[in-house]
Structure formats: structure tokens, C-alpha cells
Amino acid sequence: MKNMRIAKLYCIALFLVLAFGLSSSTRVPHVRKHYLKFINNLSNKVLNVNCKNLNPYIDLNLHILLPGEVYEFNYEITRTMNFSCDLRHGSTSTVFSIGDKDTKRACGGNHCIWKSQDDGVYLLNRRTKQYKFMYKWGQ
């Protein structure tokens, strides 16, 4: 008889844990991958690429690209992350965000390809397969 009561209490406790424990579980943050590629299409100039995120602080260090070279990386992005990149050649540079919604929309998703040319920086729209002028050097 005593064993029967204990078994019933365990069943009730298990039911309550399953019923309330699962419905009030902690939300897992939405995480997805973001892929980036930088192409140095400058005529006979070295391109310096340095990308950072402020929250949490992540510095991907300086990458030096000779003409025609490519630098690629990917990262898992949450809603609070927003990388920005500093592209430099010679004494001129441009800094811009690479993880915001407008940029992802302009590149056609989470795979963004940036091309540096003598007149500025272009972004490939993967849906239209065309590069769009985005930033002038020195801005």
C-alpha cells in the first residue's frame, strides 16, 4: 500500500515536470551561419581587410590581399551580432557593416561576396548575379 502511494506520487511528479518543464523551457537563441568573401580586384594594389564585431568583441585580425587574392570566412550570427569591416589600400579606406538586414538583402542572403575595385567596393547580388556599387573609397 505504501509502495503504491509512492509510485502514484512519482507519476504525478513526472507528469508535472513534463507538462510544465517543457512549456517553460529556456529559449535557445536563433543562430545561423553567415558567409563572406572579399576579392581584391584593385589594379596592382594591396588590399587590407580587418573585420570586427563589438558585442561580443571579436577581431578577425588583419588580412593582406595581393591583387587577385581572396579572403573568406564564416561565422554563426545571433541577433545581437553585427560585424563591420575596414577595407584599406594605400592611404584610403572605407568602413561598413556586413551583417545588417539591408546588406544581406542586397547580397541575396547569408552568402555575401565583396569586390574591391579602384573606384570603390561592390557587393554581388547572388540572385541577379550582378555586382552593385556600394561604397566609395574614403567614406
C-alpha positions as CSV (number, residue, x, y, z in Angstrom):
1,M,0.0,0.0,0.0
2,K,2.8,2.4,0.9
3,N,4.7,1.5,-2.3
4,M,1.5,2.2,-4.3
5,R,1.3,5.8,-2.9
6,I,5.0,6.4,-3.6
7,A,4.5,5.1,-7.2
8,K,1.5,7.5,-7.7
9,L,3.4,10.4,-6.3
10,Y,6.3,9.7,-8.7
11,C,3.9,9.5,-11.6
12,I,2.2,12.8,-10.7
13,A,5.7,14.5,-10.2
14,L,6.8,13.2,-13.6
15,F,3.6,14.4,-15.2
16,L,4.1,17.9,-13.7
17,V,7.7,18.1,-14.7
18,L,6.9,17.1,-18.3
19,A,3.8,19.4,-18.5
20,F,5.3,22.5,-17.0
21,G,9.0,21.9,-17.5
22,L,8.9,21.7,-21.3
23,S,6.5,24.6,-21.8
24,S,8.6,27.0,-19.7
25,S,12.0,25.8,-21.0
26,T,14.6,28.5,-21.7
27,R,14.5,29.8,-25.3
28,V,17.5,28.9,-27.4
29,P,18.8,31.9,-29.4
30,H,18.3,31.7,-33.1
31,V,21.7,31.0,-34.7
32,R,22.6,30.9,-38.4
33,K,25.7,30.9,-40.5
34,H,26.9,34.0,-42.4
35,Y,29.5,33.5,-45.2
36,L,31.7,36.3,-46.5
37,K,34.2,36.6,-49.3
38,F,36.4,39.6,-50.1
39,I,38.0,39.8,-53.6
40,N,40.9,42.2,-54.3
41,N,40.2,43.5,-57.8
42,L,42.4,46.6,-57.4
43,S,44.9,47.2,-60.2
44,N,48.3,46.5,-58.7
45,K,47.4,47.5,-55.1
46,V,47.4,45.5,-51.8
47,L,44.0,45.4,-50.0
48,N,43.9,45.2,-46.2
49,V,40.8,43.6,-44.7
50,N,40.0,43.8,-41.0
51,C,36.6,42.7,-39.7
52,K,35.3,43.1,-36.1
53,N,32.2,42.6,-34.0
54,L,31.7,44.7,-30.9
55,N,29.2,42.6,-28.9
56,P,30.7,40.1,-28.1
57,Y,34.1,41.6,-29.1
58,I,35.6,39.5,-31.9
59,D,38.5,40.7,-34.0
60,L,39.3,38.6,-37.1
61,N,42.7,40.3,-37.4
62,L,44.2,42.0,-40.5
63,H,44.3,40.1,-43.7
64,I,46.5,41.4,-46.5
65,L,45.4,40.5,-50.1
66,L,47.6,40.9,-53.1
67,P,45.8,41.7,-56.4
68,G,43.5,38.8,-57.4
69,E,43.6,37.2,-53.9
70,V,40.5,36.3,-51.9
71,Y,39.8,36.2,-48.2
72,E,36.8,34.1,-47.0
73,F,35.3,33.5,-43.5
74,N,32.0,32.4,-41.9
75,Y,30.6,32.9,-38.5
76,E,27.5,31.9,-36.6
77,I,25.4,35.1,-36.1
78,T,22.9,35.9,-33.5
79,R,20.5,38.9,-33.4
80,T,23.0,40.9,-31.4
81,M,26.0,40.4,-33.6
82,N,26.9,42.9,-36.4
83,F,30.3,42.7,-37.9
84,S,31.8,45.7,-39.6
85,C,34.8,45.6,-41.9
86,D,37.6,48.1,-42.6
87,L,38.9,47.9,-46.2
88,R,42.1,49.8,-46.9
89,H,44.5,50.3,-49.8
90,G,47.3,52.9,-49.7
91,S,46.1,55.8,-47.6
92,T,42.4,55.5,-48.4
93,S,39.8,53.3,-46.7
94,T,36.1,52.6,-46.2
95,V,34.4,51.0,-43.1
96,F,31.0,49.4,-43.4
97,S,28.6,46.9,-41.7
98,I,28.4,43.5,-43.2
99,G,25.8,41.8,-41.1
100,D,22.8,44.1,-41.1
101,K,19.5,43.2,-42.8
102,D,19.9,45.7,-45.6
103,T,23.3,44.3,-46.6
104,K,22.0,40.7,-46.5
105,R,19.0,41.7,-48.6
106,A,21.3,43.4,-51.1
107,C,23.6,40.4,-51.4
108,G,20.6,38.0,-51.7
109,G,21.0,36.1,-48.4
110,N,23.7,35.0,-46.0
111,H,26.4,34.5,-48.6
112,C,27.9,37.9,-49.4
113,I,30.7,38.5,-51.9
114,W,32.5,41.9,-51.8
115,K,34.8,43.0,-54.6
116,S,37.2,45.9,-54.2
117,Q,38.0,47.9,-57.3
118,D,39.8,51.2,-57.9
119,D,36.6,53.3,-57.8
120,G,35.1,51.6,-54.7
121,V,33.6,48.5,-53.1
122,Y,30.9,46.3,-54.8
123,L,28.5,43.7,-53.5
124,L,27.4,40.7,-55.5
125,N,23.6,40.1,-55.5
126,R,23.6,36.3,-55.7
127,R,20.0,36.3,-57.1
128,T,20.7,38.6,-60.1
129,K,24.4,37.6,-60.4
130,Q,25.3,41.3,-60.7
131,Y,27.6,43.5,-58.7
132,K,26.2,46.7,-57.2
133,F,28.3,49.7,-56.3
134,M,28.1,50.1,-52.5
135,Y,30.9,52.3,-51.1
136,K,33.3,54.9,-52.5
137,W,36.9,54.9,-51.1
138,G,37.4,57.4,-48.3
139,Q,33.8,57.2,-46.9
